[in-house]
Structure formats: structure tokens, C-alpha cells
Amino acid sequence: MSKKLTIPYTSGLFTVILPIVIFLFVFLGLPLLLFGLLSWNFPEWVAYLSCGLSLILAFAVSTLTYPLLLKLAGRGRGELILEEERLRWRRDLRWQEVNLRQPHEASLAAGGSGLGKRHASITIDAPHEVMLHLHNALREEVLQHFPAPHFVEELAPTPQEGLWGFELDAADPVARDFFFSLLDHLWENRQHNERFRRFLRYPWERPPQPAFGYIRLIEAERMTAEEKRLIDELCQQFVDNLSDSYVRLTPDYLVGWVYRSWKSHWSGQPDYYCLMPLGQITAEVSLPRPDWKPFVVGQVLLQAAASLSGAGRGYGPTLQHKRYLYVRGKAQDGSPLELAFDWYDVADKEWEEAERFVRFVNR
């Protein structure tokens, strides 16, 4: 039995692409226009002042134009058809479909009661991309049809907050039935969902059972045979797929490597191993922060080279930004202890795995 809907569709052209274009046009276009009028002959303070003012103006223009873009975005319509395990949809003349009995990638989100939002979404990224939103849906209702609470994210943005997709409302019985029927099929065919299969690598339902409740720092040059054996055993239990990370995950511990000295970087032997017991720690990813060390070192080396050779000084490396994973717990004496590890950025291909990693630590 097939189910068919004709419902509003919010286009990403109006909620994502055009807002970005407007912001960049104001932020970059106005200073370039000013510089052109001045024939690119102006003091430095003019450049800084114009960039600062254009940034403020870009935010103001984007804020004022976004409601209009949302109204335009809300005029779109689309069709959805659910035939057993086949989801078909179109926004124009071309139909697309996903067979849930075949390999696919789907993720779910439903706002938690503590977040004050009644909204749920289904995102299918492969083999074709489609997003469905169900307004006024409770997280508890979603979990009745897809009982994997750790897989269903609690942060569920809406198209009005910068997403796109088909918009259904739980107040409409037909739309509600369509959305939850699709959820049922996703659950029945979860073994074909590659994203869910990666999720199952982590023992979500197993409580952590660490042998100690504090963050244990082991100095590599002074570790005992027992400590080395413990570290070797833990290195055989990693459940994550972040093979190039400075911190890895076992069912009971985070295992981190700390490189502080030149010797450790040169030899590959860390200065310290960090054993962090799950259930006794929290993990938080920072916002991007300036990575000053390579920037400053590069500038100093270039300046030194220019001074010795008498040649002109190059520009050197640009200032990059990095994220850090902050792990907080207690030291052996009970005092608060915080460790920071280099972490992945949104543009990295490992970002999805890194998000899953943090969610598992904080579950």
C-alpha cells in the first residue's frame, strides 16, 4: 500500500545559498568598491576600518533580508510517495527514490523535551539526498518507532533555522502517519543503513567498567611492566575509527598520547600516556581557535632568514584555526584536571565519526 503527499518544500537556495551570497557580497564587495575608488592607494587604517564596518553592515543586511528569503522559500511544493520500502520524491519534474532494502545512509534527529522544541527530521544522504521535517513531534514519539535513543540526535534544526527539505506537521494525521511509517521502515531495514552500522561499533548499552575513577597519567620513560601491559591491552580494544587521533576510545577508557618535548616528536614515543575512565569524565569540543605556534615560529624563521641574507621577507604561513577536545575529570588526589587534544574540524571527513566519539563519551 502506497502513501502519497503533496506538501510544502523549503529550498536551500533561499535558506542557505542566498544568505551566504548576500553576506559575502556586502562584506567583501563594499571594501573592494572603496579600494577601487581610491585607486588602491590608501593608508592601512582605511582598510581595517572599512572591513570592520562592512562586517557589521553584512550582518545587518543578512538579518533584515532573511525573513523575506524565508517567505520566498516557503512557496515551494513537492511530492512524496512511500511504497513499502521505497521512498520517492520530486520537487520539480524529476523523480528520485531510495530503496531502504538497499545500502543507504540515513540520520535522525528529534528535539528533546529539555530543549523546548517539538521537531523531528529524517535525513537521507545516499544514494540520493532528501530531508523530511515533522513539526510538533515529540522525541518520545519518534523513539517509539525508532528505539535507538543514542542514534537519534537531540539537536533538530528546522528549515527556518537554516536547513531545507519537505515540511510535514504532526497536527495533520496523514502527514504524521507518513512520517512515522517511514520511520518504521527505516528501523526494519536498519541493517542496510551504513550510518547505523557505524553507530553499532560502539557498545552504547554497555555501562563503562573502569578499574579506577581518576585520570591516570603514565610517564613513558618511567612506566612499569604492568603499566605497559595495561596500555598494550587497551590499544587492542579501540572501538572508534579515528586512527590518526591523539586520543582513542575503548569501552571503558579514553587513551591519550601527549607529545610535549622535541624528543617525543622526533622519536614518535609520547611523553605521557593518559588513561581517562569513562563515566568519570566529560568531553567537549571547542570552537575554532587560532593556532599561534606554527604561525609565530614561521614568522620568526622568515624574519631571521631575511636578516641574514638581506633579501626581502616573504609573507610566511597564514594563521590557521583549530578545534580542541577538552576532557575534564579528576586527578588521583581528587583535584579537577583538564586535558586538551588536537581535534577535527567540520570540513574533515572524520567529523561525523568525531561527533559520534564525543556523544559516546558523554552518554
N, C-alpha and C positions, 0 to 999 in steps of 0.2 A: 504494500500500500504506500503510495507516494503522498508527500505533503508539499504544498506549493504556497509561496508567499510573494506578494509584491509590496515592498516596504521602502522606507527612505534609505538612501545611501549617502554617507558623508565622504566626499573626495579628499584625499590627502593633498591635492593640488591647492585647496583653499586653507587647509588647517596646518600644513607643514611647509610646502614648497614656496607659495607666495609670501607668507610671513617672513621666511628666511631671505627671500629676494628683496623684499621691501626694506628689511633691516640693513642688509649689506649695501643696498643702493644708497640709502641715506648715510650710513656710517662711512662708506668709502667714497661715494660719489661726490658729496659736498666738499670734503677736503681736496680731492683731485681737481674739482672745478675751481676752487680758490687758488690752488697752486698754479693751475694753468693761467688764470687771470694775472697772477703775479709773475708769470714767465719763469716759474721755478727759481725765483731769486728772492729769498725771504730769510729772516733770522730763525733760529731754532725754536724760539718760544712761540712763534706763529704756528709752527707745525704741531707742537704739543697742545696749544690752546684749541686749534681747530679740530684736532682729533678728539679731544675731551668733549667739546661742545657737540660735535656730530654724534658721539656715542650717546649722550643724553637725549639728543633730538631723535636718534634712531629708536631708542626705547619708547619715547613718547609717541612717535608716529605709529610704531608697531602696535602699541596698546590701543590707540584710537581706531586703527583700521581693522583690528582683529574681529570685533563684533560684526562688522559689515561682511567680512570674509566668511564668518560662521553662518550668516543668513544665506549667503550665496551657496555655501557648501550644503546646507540643509535642503536645497531644492532638488537634489539628485534622487533618482529612484532606481531600484534594481529588483531582480527576481531571484528567489531561492527555491530549489526543489530538492527534497530528500527522498530518495528511493532506496529503501533498505540501507545498505552501507555506502551508497553513492550520494555525495553532495554535489549538486550542480548549481551554478550561479552565473548571472551576467549583469553587467552594468550598462552595456550598450548592445550591439548586435551579436557579439561573440560570446558563446557559452564556454565555460570552463568547468572542470569537475575533478573531484578527488574520490578515489575508491578507498575506503577505510580498511578494506581487506588487503590492500597493497601497502608497501612501505610508505610512510608519510611522517611528517614532523608537525606535532600539534602541541600547543601550550594552553593552559587555562589560568584564569585569574578571577577572583571573587572577593570583593571588599569585605573585610572582617567587621564584626559588629562594633568593635572598639574604634574603627576608623571613621564611623559615621557615614558610610557610603553604602548604598544598596545598588550594586552594579556588578555585573559579571561579563566576561568576554571569553571567546574561543578564538585562538589564532592558529591558522594552519599555514605553515611556511613552505612546505614542499609536499607534493611536486608542483603545486601552484599556491599562490598566496591569497588568502582571504581572511577577513576578520569579522566576527559577529559580536554585537554588543546586546546585552539584555539589561535594560534599565529596571530599577526597582526590584532587583533579585537579591535574596538573602544568601549569604555564604552557606548557611546551614542547608538550604535547599539544593545548592549546587553539589555539596558533598554527599547528599543522599543519592545522587545519580552518578557521581564520580568519587567514590570513597577513598581518596588519597590526599589527605589534608596537606601533607608536606609538598606535594607536587603542585597543588593549586595555590598560586601566589595570592597574597592578600592585597597587594597594590594593584588596583584595577582602574587605570586611567580611562576616561571617556573621550569620544571624538571632540567634545568641547574643550578638552584639555590638551589637544594636540595630536589625536590619533585619527583614524579613518575607519570605514567599514560600514556594514549593514547595521541598522539600528532597530532593535525589537524592544517591546515594552511588556513587562510581566503582567500589566493590567489587561492586556489583550490575551484571552485564553488560547487563541490559535497560535499567536507568536510564542507564547510561553511553552505550549506543547511542542512546537517545532524545536525550540532551543534545547529543551530537556530531552527530547527524543534523540537529537544529535549527540548530546552528552552520553546517553545510554549506549549508542553505537560506538562512541569513542572508548568507553570503558570496556565494552565487549571485545573490541579489537585493539586493546592497548598494547598487545604484544607486537603489533605492526608499527606502533608509534616509536620511531627511533629516539625521540627526546625522552619518552618514558622509559625506554630500555636503558638509556644512560643514567637516568634517575635511579633505577633499581640497583646500580652498582654500589650505592651507599646503603648501609643497614639502618634504615630510618626507624624501624620499630624496635631495634635492639638498644636497651639503655647502656650507656658507657660504663665500663667497669675498670677504671684506672686503679693501679696499686697505691697511688699516693695522690693527695689533693692539692699539691702546690706545684708551681713551675720550677722544674729542676734544670739547673744549668750545669753542664758537664764540660770541663775544660779538656780539649782534645789531647793535649800533651801529658795530662796527669790522670786520665781516666783509667780505672781498674779493669781487669779482665771481665769482671761481672758487668760493669757498665758497658763495655764494648759488646758483650754478648747480647745485652738488652737492646742496644741500638741496632745491632745486626738483625735481631728478631723483628723489631718494629719496621725496619726497612723492607721486610718481606711481606708486610701487611697493608701496604698503601692501597686505598680504595679509590683515590682520585686519579685524574688523568693529566695532572699538571706536572709533567716530568721535568720541566726546566725551572720549577719554582724553588725558592729558598725555604719553603715550608710545605710539608706534605701531611696527609691525613690518614690515620688508621682508625679502626672502630673505637679506640679508647684514648688516643692521644693525637695532638699535633706534634710533629717532629720538625724542628727548625735548625738551620745552619747559619752561624754568624761568622762573617769574614771581616775582621777589623784591621788586621796588620797586612803589610805588603807581602810578608812571607806566606800568609794563608792564601792570598790571591794568586801568588806565583806558583805555589805547590798544589793548590786545589784542596788542601786539608784545612777545614774550618778551625777557627779559634775555639768556638764553643758549639756544643750540641744543646738544643733546648727541647725538653720534653714537657709538653703542656697538656694536662689532663682534661679531657672533655667533661662537661658537666660542672667544671670549676672555673671555666674561663669564658670570656666573650670575645667576639671578633667584630671589628668594624673597619670598613673601607673608607679611606679619607677622600676628600675632594682633590682634584689635581693640584699639586703644589710645585713651586719652582725647584728644579734640581740644580742647585747652585754649584756643587762641587766640580763637575766636568766643565761647566761654563767658566768659572773663575780660573781653574787650572789652565784651560785652553787660552784664555786671555793673557795670563801671566807668561806662559810659554811663548806666545806670539810676540809679546812686548819685549821679552828678553832676546828673542831671535832678531827682532828688528833693531834693537840697540846694539847688538854685537856686529851685525852685518852692515848697518847703516842704510839698509833698504827700507822701502815703505812697509807699513804694518798692514797685514790683512785683517779681514773682519773677524775671523775666528768662528768658533761654534756658536750657534744660537742658543738662547736659554730655553731648555726643554722643561716640560712639566710631567710629574709622575704621581701615581697614586701609591698609597702605602696601606698595608694590612696591619692594623693595631690589634694586638692580642693583650687582653688585660686579665690579670688574676692575682694570686698571692705568692710571695716568696716563701722560702722554707720557714722564716721567722714570723710569718703572718702579715708582713707589711705589704702594701699594694705594689704591684710590679706590672710594668707595661713594656712590651716589646714591639718593634716595628720592623716589617719586612717589605721589601720592594714588591709591588703588586701590579696586576694587569690593568689595562685601560679599556674603555668601551670599544675602541676600534680593534682590539686584539681578537684573534679568532678564538682564544681561550676564555673570553669574557663570560660566556654562558656557563662554562664549567666552573669558573671562579665564583660566580654568583651562587651556584649550587653548593660549592665548597663552604662558603660563609653561612649559608642557610643551614647546612648540616651541623656546623659547629654551634650555632645559636638555637637549635631546635628545642 
